[in-house]
Amino acid sequence: MPEQALIQAINGELAIALPEKLDFEELRALLITEINKLILQDFQKLVSTLYRIDVNERKLKYLLQEKVGEDAAGIIADLIIERQLQKIETRKQFSKRDDGISEEEKW
């Protein structure tokens, strides 16, 4: 089961309400459905969301060109999940680093 932090991050970034308890494939499938809705109904919102999440634009363009015929929403979903996992890991690393600092020394 994906970390709840991943599901919460995706819910927050996309302003959606995925269930808190999903396995990875369920999460990916629901995310693909949401991305397909955005592609069809509000492409500009999708673009701004990808920018806000900080999905690598070059990587996205490359993958879309390399995987012609594959579901674009699946490619986008994978990149969103990858980026959110990177952010979660970075936060964990910084919170561990802060553990040894006294409250007086933190800003």
N, C-alpha and C positions, 0 to 999 in steps of 0.2 A: 504494500500500500504506500503510495507517495506520502511524503511528509505533509502534515496538515498545513505547514508553513507554505508549501508550494501551492496548494489549492487556495489558501487565503490570499497569497500574492496575486495569483491569476484572477481571482474574483475581484480584488481591489483594482488591479490595473485595467481590466476589461469592463468593470462595473456590471458584473454578472453574478449569479448565485449558484455556482456549482455545489453539489452536496459535499459535505466535509469528509465523508468516507467513500472513497473511490479507489479502485486499483488503477494502475498506470494506464492500461488500455482503455478503461472507462473514462478516465480523465482526458486522455488524448482524443477519444471519439467525441466527447461533449465539446471540447475546445474546438475541434474541427467544425462541428455544427455551428458554433457561435461565429467562427471566422467566415464560414460560407455565408451566413446571414449578413455579416458586414460587407463582404465582397459584393453581394447582390443589392443590399439596401442602403449602405452608407460607407462607400469605399473611402471617402475622405476621413471618416472617423477611424477606420482601420489603419490608414497611413499615419495619422497623428498618434494613435495608440502604439504602433510599432516604434515610432520615433521616441515617444515618452518612455517606453520600456527599454529603449536603447538596443533594439535588435540590429545587428550588424547589416547595414544596407548593402554593402558589397557582397557579403556572403549570401544574402537573400537573392539578389539579382543573379549571382553565379548559379545558385542551386536551381532557381526557376528556369534558367537557360539550359542547364545540364540535364535537368529531369523533365524535359518537355513530355507532356502526356500524363505525368503524375499529377495527383490532386494538389493544387497550389495551397489549399487550406491545410493539408497535411504537412507540407514543407514549412509553412508559416507557424503552425502549431508546434512543431518540433523545435523551431528556433526560439519561440516564446518560452517553452519549457526549459530549454537549454540556458537561456539568459536568466530566467528567474532562479534556476538552481545555482548559477554563478553568483547572483546577488546574495542568495541565502548563505552560501559558503563564505563569501567575503564578510558578511555580517558576523558569522560565527567566529571567523579568524580575528576580527577586531574586538569582539566581546571577550574572547579568551585573553587577548593581549591586555585588555583593560583590567582583568581580574587582579593583577598584582599591584595595581596603583591605588594608593589611598585616596579617599574621597577629597582630601584637601588638595591633592595634586591634580585631580581631574578638573577639566574646565567644563 
